[in-house]
Amino acid sequence: MDYRGFYLELTDRLGRENAVDVTTVLEGTDVGKKKFFREKQRDGIFCETFLGRIHAVLCGGGHVSLAVAQILKMMDYELTVIDDREEFASFSRFPMADHVLCLNFEKDFSKVSFPPHAYYVILTRGHEHDYTCLTDILTRSYDYLGMIGSRSKVRHQKDRLRQDGFLEEQINELHSPIGLPIGGQTPAEIAVSIAAEIVQVKNRSDRNVLDDAVREGLHCQEAGAMVTVVDKQGSSPRGRGSRMVVTVSGKSFGTIGGGAVEHRAVKYAMELCKNGTPFALQQYDLSNSEAADLGMVCGGRVKVMFETYR
């Protein structure tokens, strides 16, 4: 199978579609076969849903929003910033943003379309603007919705939602007060807590993103291998769906967690490329004597898939 061609096609599809399903056969007569379809999860197959670049929508252009935008940009999110004040909704204030919109929240916010897996962060300058954005977003499809505010404000807003007919299960999807409880005080500290919560939510889902580094590796002219974590148990370094590209000369793009496990996976990928082995699975046990050989004490098991191409 042409694995490089498959992943390049996946890249093209992600440019046109918000989500793409992929199934890989891990055992049996069709081992190594891939298709753009998500089967019902069962033993012997590996199912993934890939998302395009994650889109974060920041409602409000104040100090906290600016700090959040700076952090999310480092994580390569596509950023949209919205404010109703021209001086706050500008590329001079948000040069890292992909889109900056100056609009009236009450009149125009509902008219703007965003991807169905967007991450929304509500940080406007007023409670009514917050509520306008909140009630609109709750009618959309999204992967994360957070709103800044004190506990008393949050209770008040949730009571309003109930009075306006929103279901309890919808209300419970709201992350508010926003961010992980690390006691942040400054805009930068609050932004760290918000970004950390977004990462936590993202990593709890089974959706994957094809990192820019991995895409770069696919375009390298050398023969190579896509190296993917297909299963993990215990406290292994990175989760299911983590991947990197390794070329026959040993260049690596992306990461499956670093350290001795990744080093061994790189060496194994190089051997497969040189031998012309198209597909392989390898398990690294971090809870027994092999863990000592790998210099690891964290425990756990990692199963890694290798797909080579020329």
N, C-alpha and C positions, 0 to 999 in steps of 0.2 A: 504494500500500500504506500502511496505517496503522502507521507506524513507532513512534509514541508508544505506541499500543495494544499493539504487539508487545512492546516492552520492558517495559511495565507488566505484561503477562501473564508475561513472563520473571521479573520481580520476584516475582510471586505464586507462580510455580512453585518458585522458589528458597526460598520460605518453607515449602514442603511437601516438596521433594525435595532430596537432597544434591548432585546434579549434573544439569545440563540441557544437552543438545547443541543447537547452532544451526548451520545452514548458510545462507550468503548467496551468491547468484549474482552474480558480478561482471561477466559479459559474456554476450553472446548475446541471444536473444529474451526470455529471462526475467530480464534484468538487474535487479537490485534486489530480487528475490523472496527472502523469508526463510521458513524453516520450522524447526520443532523436531525436527531430525533431523541426524545427523552422517553425511554421505556420505564415501566414500573420497576422500582428498585428491587433487585433480587441478587442472590449470590452469583458471582461470576461476571457481573457487569459493573461498569463505573459510569454513573450518570452525573452530568454537570449542566448547569445553566450559566451561560456567560452573559455578562452585561457589558454594554459599551462603557465608555468613560463615565464615572459616577458624577451625576449632576447635583450640585448643592445650590439651593436657593436661599439667599439671606434676605429676609424681609426686614429692612431697616439698614441704614448706613452709618450708624453711630460708632462710638469708640470700640465697643465690644465686637461689633460686626467687622470692623477693620482688622482687629486682631484675629478673629476667627478666619477671615479670608486669607490672611497671611499664612496661617497654619495649614488650612485645607489646600492651598496652592502648592505647598511643599509635598502634599500627598497626591498631587496631580488630579485633583477633582476639577471638573468643569464648573465654573462659578458664575452665578447670576446674582447681582446685587440690585435691590429695589428700594427706592426711597421716594418720598413725595417732595423733597427739597432739592433743588438743582445743585446747591453747593455740596450736598452729601451724595448725590447720585451722579458721579462724574468719573471718568477714567483717570483724571488727575489725582483724585482721592483713592481710587481703586485700580491702579495700573495692572494689578495681578488678575483682575476679573476678565472673564470671557465676554460677559454681557453686563451692561449697566442700564437700568431702566428708571426713568423718572416718571412716576405716574401717581394718580390719585388712587389710594387704596380702595376707598369705598366705591368709586365709579369704574375703575379699570382693572383691578387685580384679577377679577374673575374672567376677564377676557383673554388673559395671557395663558398660553399652553406650555406645559412642561412635560418631560418624559414620565411615564408611569412609575418608574423606580426612583424618582427624585428624593433627595434629602432636604427637608425644609427646616430652617432655623428662624424663628420669629423673634425679632429684636427691635421692633419699631419704637417710636418715641412716645406712643400713647396707648392706653388700654383699649380704646375703641379701635384703633388701627390693628392692634394685636388680635382683637376678637374678630374683626372683619377677615383678616388673613386666615385665622384659625378655622372659622366656620366654612370658609371656601375650601381650604385644603382637606378638611375632613370628608368632603364629598369626592375627593380625587383618589387616585391610586398613588401610594407613596411607600417608601421603605423606612423613612424616619421622619418624625414630626416632633420638634421641641420648641418650647416657648419660655422665655425668660420671665421671671417674676418672683415676688415673695410668696410665701405659703398662703398668706391671706388673700392675695390677688388671685392665686391659682384656684383656691376654693371658690372664690366669687365667680371666676370665669367658668369653672366646671358646673356650678349651679345654674348659670345662664344657659350653658349647653343643654342641661337636662330640661330646663324650662322651654327651650326652643326645639325639643323633640329629638335630640341626638341620643343614640343608644349608649348604654353603659360600656359596652364592648368598644365602641368608637372612642369614648372619652378615655378609657383606660390605655389606649394606644399613645396618648399624648405624654411626652417626656417633659414634665414641668413640676417643680422648678427644674430648669434645664441643666444638664451636665452632671458628671459624677460628683458626689459630695466630698470634695477635697478642701473646702473652706476658702475658695478663691475670693479675693477682694478686689484686685486691680483688673482692668479690662484684659490684660494678658493672662492673668491667672484664671479668670472666668472662661476665657477662650480655650485654654488648655483643658479645662474640665468638660467643655462642650465637645471639643474635638475628640477627647478620650471616649466620651459616651457614644459618639458617632462611630468610632472605630469598634467599640464593643458591640454595637448593634450590627454593624456590617459583618463582623467576623462570626456572629452567631448564625448567619444565614448560610444557605448552601449555594449561594450565587458567587461566581468567580469573575474576576476581571483579568484580561490579558494585558499584563504590565507592558509599559513602553520598552523596558529593557528586553523582555522576551520577544517583542515584535522586532526589535533591532537585531537580535540574534538570528531570527528567522531569515532576515535579509542578508546575513553574512554568506559569502560565496562558498565557504567551506562545507564539506559534509559535516553533519552534526546529529544531535539527538535532543528530543524534547524529554525532559526529566520531570516527572510529576508525582507528587505524594498522593496516592489513591486511598490510603487508609492510615489512621494513627490510633494508638491506644496509649493512655497514660500521658505523661508530661513531656512528650516529644517536642522539639523546637518549633515547628510550624505545622499548620493544619492541612487538612485534606484540600486538594486543589492547588497547593503551592507548587510552583514550577519554575524551571530555568531551562535555558538552551545551553548545551555544551558542544563545542566544535571538536573535530577530530584532533586538532592541535592543542586542545585544552583550554581554549577561551570559554568563559562562562558569562551568561547574561541572565540576570535575575537571581533568585536564591530559593532554596528549599529549607533554609534555616541556618546555614553557615556551619562552622565547626568541623569536627572530624567526620561526621556523617556525610556532610556535603562534599568534603574532600574525597571520601571513598566513592561517593556516587559519581563525581566527575571522572575519576580514574576508570570506573567501570563503564561509563558512557563512552569514553575514548576507546576502550578495548572493543566494545560492541561495534563502534563505527569502523574500526580497522578490520574487524573480522567480518563485517557485512551482515551482522545479526540484526534483523529488522525490529524485533520486539522482545522485551524481556521484563520480568518482574523480579525485584530483589527486596528482601526484608532485612531490616536492621533492628536487632533486638537490643534495647538499651537497658535491660533489666537483668542481664546475666553476665557471663564471662566475656561475651562480645562487647558489652558496655565498657569493661575495663580496657579491652583492646582499642576501643574508639576514644578512650579518655573521657567517657561520659558517666555521670552518676545520677542523672535526672530520672531514669526509669522510663518505661514505655516501649512501644514498638512502632516502627514506621515501615509501611510497604510503599515501594517506589516503582513507578512504571517508566520504562525506557522505550522510546520510539525513534528509531534512527532513519536517516535519509541522506541522500547524496546530492 
